[in-house]
Amino acid sequence: MISLLKEFTEALIMALIVFLLLQVSVQNFRVEGSSMSPTIKPGEYVTVNKLGYIKVDMARFSRLIPFWDASDKGEVLPFQPGGPDRGDVVVFRFPQDPSRNFVKRIIGLPGEQISIIHGATYIDGQLLDETYLKVKPRDENLEFEPLGEDEYFVMGDNRPFSNDSRHWGENFAVPLDNIIGGKWLNYELPFDLGFANKAD
């Protein structure tokens, strides 16, 4: 009886550890809009990996480990030190209304200047090859201020129907702190999961 109780307790502890790890590392979203079509269709689910964007305060962390001083490093992204990459599809809290989640593709990185000329995207004056696009709005001509530190320029793959950095005025950038995670996989289900978060 004691052996059975011990095994049950160990299994319960393992299940709790796995559950907590999953809560910290992955999250599901149901995509409602068509802004990422055909990459992600409306109604599809997206599982995002949150580990890449978890910040660790090295000063606080180094206080827990004897004889190790990392207090000069500040906050770091241990699982993705360089931060998000160009082309990553990410889910983020909309800067102008953090209660809403958006899914878009990262186009511009910190310090870069984005221009759109006849629908084509330029990074610091260099044409960006966007093989994932099916349609470009040819009459679109825009220019933006250079991105600040930890700021990202995002656009949807379905450009004519995407509410993204092009349309947000002066607050066009997405801060790193708003990024929830990068797309790990997307899939369709014949039913609504119910518990998944929504993303436009």
N, C-alpha and C positions, 0 to 999 in steps of 0.2 A: 504493500500500500504506500509506504514512504517513497519507494523507488518510482512508482507511478506518479505521485504528487510532484516529485523532483523533476521528472521528465516533462510533465505538464507545465510547471513553472518555467523551465528552460525554454520550452517552445513558445510560451506566452511572451517572455522577455525578447526572444529573437524576432517574433512577429512585431512587437512594439518598435524595436530598433529598425527593422526594415520599413515599417510604416513611417517612422520619423524621417528616415533617410529619403524616402520617396517624396514626402511633403516638402522637404528642403530642396530637393534636386529637380523634380519635374512637376509640371502643371498642365492641365488640359484646358483648351479653349475651343469654343464653337464659333466659327467664322460666319458672320451674318451678312456682310456686304460682298460686292463683286470686285473690290479694288485690287485684289491679288489674282484675279482670273487671268490666264488659265492655270497658273502655278498652284493656287489654292481656290477651289470652287466654293461658292456660297453654300453653307450648311455642312461643310467638311469640318472635321475636328483637327486641331493642331496640338501636338504635345511639344512643350518647350522645355529645354534644358536650362535650369536656372543657375546651375553651379558656375557657369562661365562668367556670370555678372555679380557674384557674391563678393562684396568687399570685406577685407579683413584689416582691422586696425592693428598694424604690426607693433605699435608702441604698447598697446594693451596686451596683445598676445605675448610679447617678449617678457612681460612682467610675470607671466605664469611659468616660464621656463628658466630655471637657474642658469647663470653664466652665459646667457645669450641676450645681446642687446641689439634690437632692430628698431629702436625708437626713432631713428632718423629716416626710416622708410615711409612713414605715414600710412595711408590706406593703399592697399594693393589688391589686384584681382589675381589670386593665386592660381586659378584654373585656366585663365586666359589673360596672361600678363599684358599683352598688347591691346586689350580691349576688343570691342567688336571689329570685324573685318568688313571691308566693302563687299557688298553682295549678300551679306548675311540677311536672312529673313528673321525679323524679331517681333516679339509682342511687347508693347510698352504702354504705360499710362499716358494718355493724351495730355500734353503739357497745359492746355487751356481748360481741361476738365478731368482731373485725375481719377474720377469715378468711372471713366470710360477707358476701355482697352482697345488699342489699334494693332493691326498686324501690317507691317510694311517691310520694304527692303532698304537696307542701309546703302546710301549712295555716296554721301560726303562724310569725311572723317575730320577730326579736330584740326583746325588751322587751315583747312582747304576752302577755296572759293568756288562756288557753283554758279554756272551760267547755263541757260537753256536757249539755244538758237535754232529756230525752225524745228522745234521738237527734239533736237539732239542735245544730249547732256555733255557739258564740258567741265572738267575738274582742273582748276588753275590753268585754263586755256587749252587743255588737252582733251580731245574727243574721247568719251567713254564708250567702249564697245558693250552694248546691252543686248546680248543674244537672247535673253529671256523675254524681250518685248515682242508682242505681236502687232501692236498699233501705237504709233507716235502722233500726238497732235501737232501737225506740221506748222500751224500758225502760232505756236507758243514761243514767246521770246521773253525771258526773264533773267535778272541778274541779282545775286544775293551777296550780302556782306560775308567776309570770311568767318568761318565757324570758330567759336572760342574753345577753350580747353574743356575736354569732356563733353563736347557738343557734336551731334550727328544730324545729317540731312537725310530725310527718308522720303521715299516715293513708293506708290503701289505699282505693280506690273501692268495693271489695266489703267493706263494713264488718263484716258478721257473720263473715267468714272472713279477716280481716287481722290479722297480728301487727305492731302499730305502737306509736307513742308512748303510746297509751292503756294499754298492758299492761306497760310497762317499769319501773314503780315510780318510784323517785326519779330514776333516770337515763333519764328519758323523752325528753330532747332529743337531737337529732342535731347535733354540732358541724360548723361549716362545713368544717373540715379533713377530715371523713369523707366529704364529698360528692365523688363521682368525676365526675359530669357530668349534664347535663340531657338528657331524651329529645329526640332529633332526629326519629327515625321508628321505627315498629315494623312488622314484616312477618312473614309465615308462609313457611316453606319445607317442601317434602315430604321433606327429609332433614336430618340433624343436621350442622351445620358442623364439629363436633368441637373446633375451637380456641376457640370462644366461651366466655367466662366464664359462670358461673351466677348467677342472681339470684332471690330469693324474692319 
